[in-house]
Amino acid sequence: MGGASARQGGLVSHMVQCVLLKREAPGLDRVPYPGELGKRIHENVSKEAWAKWLAHQTMLMNEYRLTPIEPKARKFLETEMEKFFFGAGSQAPQGFQPPKPG
């Protein structure tokens, strides 16, 4: 498939070479974040990888007790998002234990 889109069930979605999954996958339908970072994410992050970020972001917000309306919290999450996709990765807080299934 030479183009940047894939036809699935009559809908056309663009394909991206996902920086997180390291493979081609369906991209996001729209820019998920304002500014240059949002454009980079739209062009380089798949829907699957974005879902992984949303779960990681939720964990960060819960563990650090962040309030997204606070500018400091938004800046922290933006920095973590950039690291998650384009840097060395965003880490869980020290001592974080994921919930046990069941």
C-alpha positions in Angstrom: 0.0 0.0 0.0 1.8 3.1 -1.3 -0.5 5.7 0.2 -0.8 7.1 3.6 -4.3 5.8 4.2 -6.0 2.5 4.7 -9.6 1.6 3.9 -11.4 -0.2 6.7 -15.1 -0.8 6.7 -15.7 2.1 4.3 -13.7 4.6 6.5 -10.4 5.9 5.5 -7.8 6.3 8.3 -4.2 7.5 7.8 -1.4 5.1 8.5 1.7 6.2 10.5 5.1 4.6 11.2 4.4 4.5 15.0 7.4 5.7 17.1 6.2 3.6 20.1 5.2 0.4 18.4 8.0 0.5 15.8 5.6 -0.5 13.0 3.0 0.9 10.6 -0.4 1.2 12.2 -3.6 3.3 11.9 -3.0 6.8 13.1 -5.2 9.1 15.1 -8.2 10.7 13.5 -7.4 14.2 14.6 -4.6 16.1 16.3 -4.8 15.1 20.0 -2.9 18.0 21.6 -2.4 21.7 20.7 0.8 23.0 19.0 3.8 21.4 17.5 3.8 18.4 19.9 0.2 17.6 18.9 1.2 17.7 15.2 4.2 15.4 15.9 1.9 13.0 17.7 -0.7 13.0 14.9 2.0 12.2 12.3 4.0 9.6 14.3 1.8 7.9 16.9 -0.8 5.2 16.3 -4.2 4.9 17.9 -2.9 1.9 19.9 0.1 3.8 21.2 -2.1 6.8 22.1 -4.3 4.4 24.2 -1.2 3.2 26.0 -0.3 6.9 26.7 -3.8 7.6 28.1 -3.5 4.7 30.5 0.0 5.8 31.6 -1.2 9.4 32.0 -4.1 8.2 34.2 -1.7 6.3 36.4 0.6 9.4 36.6 -2.4 11.6 37.6 -3.6 9.2 40.2 -0.2 8.4 41.7 1.0 12.1 41.8 -2.6 13.3 42.6 -2.5 15.8 39.8 -5.3 18.2 38.9 -5.3 18.8 35.1 -6.6 22.4 35.5 -3.4 23.4 37.3 -0.7 24.8 34.9 2.1 22.9 36.7 0.3 19.6 36.3 -0.4 20.3 32.6 3.2 21.1 32.0 4.4 18.0 33.8 2.0 15.8 31.8 3.1 17.5 28.5 6.8 16.8 29.4 6.0 13.2 30.3 4.0 12.8 27.1 6.9 14.0 25.0 9.3 11.6 26.8 6.8 8.7 26.4 6.7 9.0 22.6 9.9 10.8 21.6 12.3 10.5 24.5 13.7 7.9 26.8 10.1 7.0 28.0 8.0 8.2 30.9 8.5 6.2 34.1 6.1 5.2 36.8 6.7 6.8 40.1 9.2 5.1 42.4 7.6 2.3 44.3 4.5 2.2 42.0 2.8 -1.2 42.1 0.3 -1.9 39.3 -3.0 -3.2 40.5 -3.3 -6.9 40.7 -5.8 -8.5 38.3 -8.9 -10.0 39.8 
